[in-house]
């Protein structure tokens, strides 16, 4: 019986380890490291992001577009060897990812979202992403958003509460795919978002990154 219990415990541990694989990444920058949890509800985006991270695709790419109280954007492969003043944001990998909108995944502060061109199918870029900083909203501001930019769609009560306390960008919900959330290092977003930028929102000081997949659940 003891051997059977030991085997059962091992199989349970093995199943948990497999289920936990590729669920977190760390984004390493000169301003600190962010730990991001990737969502199971968006498997296409998670798988693609992990694939690129394991290939070291993002190494030396820049956060090339930074808007305070909005978001920080990166992942353009052209940014790896960019010169000062170069306009960035058009680099890609030659494919898109179908949208994976989920009602419970929204643009709270720290949300990891997939950038995209202005296209009717709302397919995501194969590599460019953004991390939300956003701002805190009042009930009156959220009510106005529902009537105007959200086309009458009501913001769920629990999400409204987050937008009034933590902040975010509710006007992006159900239009851009959210596929992860910063769970450690939120202050890094604020530091990068506060940088001085040029007329194209590119930081005057380059902000390179490295992205690594966290090997074990709970280990940073």
Residue pairs with C-beta under 8 A, 6 or more apart in sequence:
16 217
17 217
20 216
20 217
22 38
22 46
22 47
22 50
22 213
23 37
23 38
23 40
23 214
23 217
24 35
24 36
24 37
24 38
24 183
24 213
24 214
24 217
25 35
25 36
25 38
25 49
25 50
25 53
25 180
25 211
25 212
25 213
25 214
26 33
26 34
26 35
26 36
26 211
26 212
26 214
26 220
27 33
27 34
27 36
27 131
27 185
27 188
27 209
27 210
27 211
28 209
28 210
28 211
28 212
29 63
29 188
29 192
29 207
29 208
29 209
30 207
30 208
31 188
31 191
31 192
31 207
32 185
32 187
32 188
32 191
33 184
33 185
33 188
34 131
34 182
34 184
34 185
34 186
34 188
34 189
35 182
35 183
35 184
35 185
35 214
35 220
36 112
36 131
36 180
36 181
36 182
36 183
37 180
37 181
37 183
38 45
38 46
38 49
38 50
38 112
38 179
38 180
39 46
39 102
39 105
39 178
39 179
39 180
39 181
40 46
41 100
41 102
41 104
41 105
42 100
42 102
42 105
42 177
42 178
42 179
43 100
44 97
44 98
44 100
45 97
45 100
45 114
45 124
45 177
45 179
46 179
46 180
48 97
48 126
49 129
49 179
49 180
50 213
52 58
52 93
52 127
52 211
53 211
53 212
53 213
54 213
56 210
57 77
57 93
57 127
58 74
58 75
58 127
58 209
58 210
58 211
59 209
59 210
59 211
60 80
60 208
60 209
60 210
61 74
61 75
61 76
61 77
61 79
61 80
61 208
61 209
62 74
62 76
62 79
62 80
62 82
62 88
62 203
62 206
62 207
62 208
62 209
63 72
63 73
63 74
63 192
63 203
63 207
63 209
64 73
64 74
64 76
64 79
64 82
64 88
64 89
64 202
64 203
65 72
65 73
65 74
65 88
65 89
65 130
65 200
65 201
65 202
66 72
66 73
66 192
66 193
66 195
66 197
66 201
66 202
66 203
66 207
67 193
67 197
67 201
68 133
68 193
68 194
69 133
69 134
69 135
69 193
70 132
70 133
70 134
70 169
70 193
71 113
71 130
71 131
71 132
71 133
71 134
71 169
71 193
72 130
72 131
72 133
72 189
72 192
72 193
73 89
73 115
73 128
73 129
73 130
73 131
74 128
74 129
74 130
74 207
74 209
75 115
75 125
75 127
75 128
75 129
76 88
76 89
76 90
76 91
76 92
76 127
76 128
77 91
77 92
77 93
77 127
78 86
78 88
78 90
78 91
79 88
79 91
82 88
82 206
85 198
87 200
87 202
88 200
88 202
89 128
89 200
91 127
91 128
92 125
92 126
92 127
92 128
93 126
93 127
94 126
95 126
96 116
96 123
96 124
96 125
96 126
97 114
97 123
97 124
97 125
97 126
97 177
98 121
98 123
98 124
99 121
99 122
99 123
99 124
99 177
100 177
100 179
101 174
101 177
102 178
103 156
103 174
105 111
105 178
105 179
106 159
106 162
106 168
106 170
106 173
106 178
107 113
107 132
107 134
107 168
107 169
107 170
107 172
107 173
107 176
107 178
108 132
108 134
108 159
108 162
108 163
108 166
108 167
108 168
108 181
109 132
109 133
109 134
109 166
109 167
109 168
109 186
109 189
110 131
110 132
110 181
110 182
110 183
110 186
110 189
111 131
111 132
111 168
111 169
111 178
111 180
111 181
111 182
112 129
112 130
112 131
112 178
112 179
112 180
112 181
112 182
113 129
113 130
113 131
113 132
113 172
113 176
113 177
113 178
113 179
114 124
114 125
114 128
114 129
114 176
114 177
114 179
115 124
115 125
115 128
115 129
115 130
115 176
116 122
116 123
116 124
116 125
116 176
117 125
122 175
122 176
122 177
124 176
124 177
131 182
131 189
132 168
132 169
132 172
132 189
133 167
133 189
133 190
133 193
134 167
134 168
134 169
135 167
135 168
136 163
136 164
136 165
136 166
136 167
137 145
137 163
137 164
137 167
137 170
138 164
139 160
139 164
142 155
142 160
142 163
142 164
142 170
145 155
145 170
145 171
146 152
146 153
146 154
146 155
149 171
150 170
150 171
150 173
153 174
155 163
155 170
155 173
159 170
159 173
162 168
163 170
182 189
184 220
192 203
192 207
195 203
195 204
195 205
195 207
196 203
196 204
196 205
197 203
197 204
198 204
214 220
